[in-house]
């Protein structure tokens, strides 16, 4: 942000410097007998005649220069404001992404736990006695129902 402000100040300063140096010199338009045109900021070269003297533009007035500086400062403030707003939006987006990633990681951990519970219930069902089979079957179905929610999401 400071670099932009500095670049803007240099640009405005360079423009003012160029305007003041251009003001100091006039240019001669010179033509030779065969119609060749040259321009010179001194007297016309030998074999050419001055046709017209081109006066440089006076450049911006003091009021125009002041207005330009004020516009540059205003634009710089607007750039600062936009940069702060952009940074705030990026920070919010990063925070939202981190929250979503944490939520996804938690969900995946829960799903792994539920899958482990289903495997354990199947193992128990396979190794249980006939008397406890009905209870182990209920336990397996409950674990499978809970794990089914992970498969949907």
VOKOL-582158 format. One record per residue (C-alpha): z, y, x; chain. Coordinates in pm, whole numbers, plus 32768, in hexadecimal, padded with zeros to 4 digits. Layout:
residues N
[[Z Y X] "A"]
...
END
This chain:
residues 153
[[8000 8000 8000] "A"]
[[8056 80F0 811B] "A"]
[[7F0E 8096 81C4] "A"]
[[7E4F 80FE 808C] "A"]
[[7F06 8246 807D] "A"]
[[7EC5 8286 81EF] "A"]
[[7D55 822D 81CC] "A"]
[[7D37 8318 80A4] "A"]
[[7DD7 8433 816A] "A"]
[[7CEB 83F6 828F] "A"]
[[7BC0 83F4 81A6] "A"]
[[7C23 853C 8103] "A"]
[[7C67 85D8 8258] "A"]
[[7B19 8561 82E2] "A"]
[[7A65 85F1 81B5] "A"]
[[7B0D 8741 81E6] "A"]
[[7ABD 873D 835A] "A"]
[[7951 86E9 8319] "A"]
[[7939 87FA 8216] "A"]
[[79C5 88FB 8308] "A"]
[[78DF 8895 842B] "A"]
[[77AA 8886 8351] "A"]
[[77F2 89E7 82E5] "A"]
[[77CB 8A67 8449] "A"]
[[765B 8A12 8483] "A"]
[[7511 8A56 83DA] "A"]
[[73D3 898B 8405] "A"]
[[726F 8A08 8443] "A"]
[[7143 8958 83AE] "A"]
[[7027 896E 84A8] "A"]
[[6EB8 890D 8478] "A"]
[[6DA8 88DF 857C] "A"]
[[6C36 8939 8549] "A"]
[[6BE3 87CE 84F6] "A"]
[[6CEE 87C8 83E0] "A"]
[[6DFF 8709 849A] "A"]
[[6F59 876C 841B] "A"]
[[7091 8778 84F4] "A"]
[[71EF 87F5 84B3] "A"]
[[72C5 88A4 85B3] "A"]
[[741B 8947 85B5] "A"]
[[73A3 8A2D 86CF] "A"]
[[7259 8AE4 86F1] "A"]
[[7116 8A2B 869D] "A"]
[[7079 895B 87B5] "A"]
[[6F45 89DE 886C] "A"]
[[6E03 89BD 87A4] "A"]
[[6EB3 89D4 8652] "A"]
[[6EF7 8AF3 856A] "A"]
[[7031 8B29 8499] "A"]
[[6FDB 8AF5 832C] "A"]
[[712C 8B05 8285] "A"]
[[7298 8B25 82E4] "A"]
[[7376 8A2E 822F] "A"]
[[74D2 8AB5 81FF] "A"]
[[75E5 89B1 81E9] "A"]
[[76AD 8986 80AE] "A"]
[[77E5 8A59 80AA] "A"]
[[78B7 8928 8060] "A"]
[[79D4 890F 7F6D] "A"]
[[7AAA 8A3A 7F22] "A"]
[[7C1D 8A3F 7F70] "A"]
[[7C63 89FB 7E00] "A"]
[[7B74 88D2 7E02] "A"]
[[7C18 884A 7F3E] "A"]
[[7D70 886D 7EA2] "A"]
[[7CF9 87C0 7D65] "A"]
[[7C63 86A6 7E37] "A"]
[[7DAC 8676 7EF1] "A"]
[[7E6B 8670 7DA9] "A"]
[[7D78 856F 7D17] "A"]
[[7D9B 849D 7E53] "A"]
[[7F17 84A8 7E34] "A"]
[[7F03 844F 7CC3] "A"]
[[7E1B 832C 7D10] "A"]
[[7F07 82B8 7E20] "A"]
[[802C 82BC 7D2B] "A"]
[[7F5D 81FB 7C2F] "A"]
[[7F01 80FB 7D39] "A"]
[[8071 80D5 7D92] "A"]
[[80C8 80A1 7C25] "A"]
[[7FB3 7F9F 7BF6] "A"]
[[801F 7EE9 7D32] "A"]
[[8188 7ED7 7CB8] "A"]
[[8111 7E58 7B66] "A"]
[[8030 7D51 7C09] "A"]
[[814C 7CDD 7CEA] "A"]
[[8237 7CC2 7BBF] "A"]
[[8136 7BF2 7B02] "A"]
[[8105 7B0E 7C2F] "A"]
[[827D 7AE2 7C50] "A"]
[[829A 7A8A 7ADF] "A"]
[[817B 7992 7AF8] "A"]
[[8218 78EF 7C2A] "A"]
[[8366 78D6 7B78] "A"]
[[82BD 783C 7A46] "A"]
[[8205 7740 7B21] "A"]
[[8348 76E1 7BD3] "A"]
[[83F8 76B2 7A85] "A"]
[[82DD 75DB 79FF] "A"]
[[82D5 750A 7B3E] "A"]
[[844E 74D4 7B2E] "A"]
[[8435 7471 79C1] "A"]
[[831A 737D 7A11] "A"]
[[83DE 72E7 7B32] "A"]
[[850E 72B7 7A52] "A"]
[[8433 7215 7948] "A"]
[[8399 7129 7A48] "A"]
[[84F3 70C9 7AC9] "A"]
[[8565 707A 7966] "A"]
[[842D 6FA9 792C] "A"]
[[846B 6EE2 7A6A] "A"]
[[85D0 6EA0 79F6] "A"]
[[8553 6E2C 78A2] "A"]
[[8451 6D47 7944] "A"]
[[8565 6CB3 7A1E] "A"]
[[8638 6C7C 78E4] "A"]
[[8515 6BC4 783D] "A"]
[[84E5 6AE6 796F] "A"]
[[8659 6A9B 797B] "A"]
[[865E 6A4A 7805] "A"]
[[8534 695D 7830] "A"]
[[85DE 68B2 7954] "A"]
[[871B 688E 7886] "A"]
[[8657 6802 7760] "A"]
[[85AA 6706 7842] "A"]
[[86EE 668F 78DD] "A"]
[[87DB 66A1 77B5] "A"]
[[8870 657E 76F6] "A"]
[[87FD 652A 7599] "A"]
[[8939 65BD 7501] "A"]
[[8900 6716 759F] "A"]
[[8785 6719 7576] "A"]
[[8785 67E3 7432] "A"]
[[885D 68F4 74CE] "A"]
[[8782 68FD 7608] "A"]
[[8649 6915 752E] "A"]
[[86D9 6A43 7474] "A"]
[[8733 6AE2 75BE] "A"]
[[85CD 6AAE 763C] "A"]
[[852E 6B40 7500] "A"]
[[860D 6C74 7512] "A"]
[[85B6 6CA8 7681] "A"]
[[8441 6C81 7633] "A"]
[[8455 6D7F 7516] "A"]
[[84FF 6E7C 75F9] "A"]
[[8401 6E3E 7710] "A"]
[[82E0 6E64 7617] "A"]
[[8328 6FDB 7604] "A"]
[[82CE 6FF3 7776] "A"]
[[8180 6F4A 773D] "A"]
[[8122 7051 7636] "A"]
[[8164 717B 771A] "A"]
END
